[in-house]
Amino acid sequence: MLENKVAYITGGTKGIGFGIAKILLENGISVAFSGRKKEDVEKAENDLKQYSENVVGIVSDVKILGNEEGAVKKTIEKFGRLDFVIANAGLGIFKPVDELSAEEWNDMIETNLTGVFYTLKASVEELKKSEGYYITVSSLAGANFFENGTGYNASKFGVVGFTQAAMIDLRKYNIKSTVIMPGSVATNFNGNVPSEKDEWKIQPEDMGNLILDILRMNPRVLPSKIEFRASKPGR
Ligand SMILES: NC(=O)c1ccc[n+]([C@@H]2O[C@H](COP(=O)([O-])OP(=O)(O)OC[C@H]3O[C@@H](n4cnc5c(N)ncnc54)[C@H](OP(=O)(O)O)[C@@H]3O)[C@@H](O)[C@H]2O)c1
């Protein structure tokens, strides 16, 4: 059912985006993914080819609408259609609000929130044609605020509201939208280097399998907001 479908994943060079790309490729879905640096994109594309040849890496910064429009164009040139858009790219800078600079604030809001809008803006006409699926990666930080989290919390709360409102606008075109709010995932996020200490966390492949489950659901149902957490709290 999912074979011959095409996904575009933002931020697929590592972490969650890479894990999602791996699982979708293993299940017959063609994948375009993005990242900011050519060498990182090329390395990830080579690494992902072990799962399927139907993968293409694209250099694109989600903060720039023209980049996202170019990424969608390249996806269509390569695979001829676009069914699933996964707005995943993001970053976190954690500081007390009085120490957070305007540049750091803007970097988080423009990447995590405006970027999610730009990715949809660039792809929505293709999603109308395919009656596809738009999935965003927010965070449990999109519902729970914490110390040093002002910019990150604001961006991720924003993604939850944005995706739910978009869900209502888009479903009249038979486009589905889901916001996923993960807890701790074993990635390179915020300078982390995944190791044995991260075994209790959600793994990037778990995010891929969650998305696969969402895509396989009966078309009459729509899981519009999902909190996704490790079953045992971390040590
Ligand atoms: N890890 C967690 O515990 C956790 C929990 C909840 C939610 N999340 C969310 O999950 C998403 C993925 O994070 P991750 O944990 O996988 O972190 P990661 O390992 O640091 O990966 C982040 C990815 O985003 C890409 N990226 C960053 N800024 C970008 C931009 N402006 N344009 C295009 N790509 C960009 C990076 O690519 P390049 O650096 O190659 O450009 C990389 O592929 C983020 O939205 C994050 O907020 C993470």
The ligand as an ORCA input file, in Angstrom:
! r2SCAN-3c Opt
* xyz 0 1
  N      16.163     14.448     20.648
  C      15.143     14.699     21.446
  O      15.137     14.318     22.632
  C      13.930     15.399     20.898
  C      12.756     15.374     21.663
  C      11.613     16.007     21.175
  C      11.634     16.639     19.952
  N      12.801     16.671     19.229
  C      12.760     17.361     17.931
  O      13.109     16.438     16.922
  C      13.612     17.144     15.782
  C      14.888     16.478     15.299
  O      15.876     16.614     16.305
  P      16.972     15.487     16.619
  O      16.784     15.085     18.039
  O      16.982     14.463     15.562
  O      18.312     16.396     16.586
  P      19.659     16.259     15.735
  O      20.239     14.897     15.900
  O      20.468     17.452     16.171
  O      19.185     16.444     14.218
  C      18.636     17.669     13.796
  C      18.413     17.614     12.296
  O      17.801     18.862     11.899
  C      18.563     19.413     10.835
  N      18.465     20.865     10.836
  C      18.691     21.743     11.850
  N      18.458     22.996     11.451
  C      18.081     22.921     10.142
  C      17.690     23.870      9.171
  N      17.669     25.197      9.447
  N      17.353     23.440      7.934
  C      17.383     22.112      7.624
  N      17.742     21.164      8.502
  C      18.083     21.567      9.745
  C      19.981     18.906     11.065
  O      20.675     18.890      9.836
  P      22.067     19.661      9.571
  O      22.676     19.995     10.908
  O      22.835     18.670      8.770
  O      21.645     20.863      8.796
  C      19.701     17.474     11.523
  O      19.490     16.634     10.412
  C      13.792     18.604     16.242
  O      12.703     19.375     15.768
  C      13.747     18.502     17.758
  O      13.307     19.697     18.352
  C      13.934     16.057     19.674
*
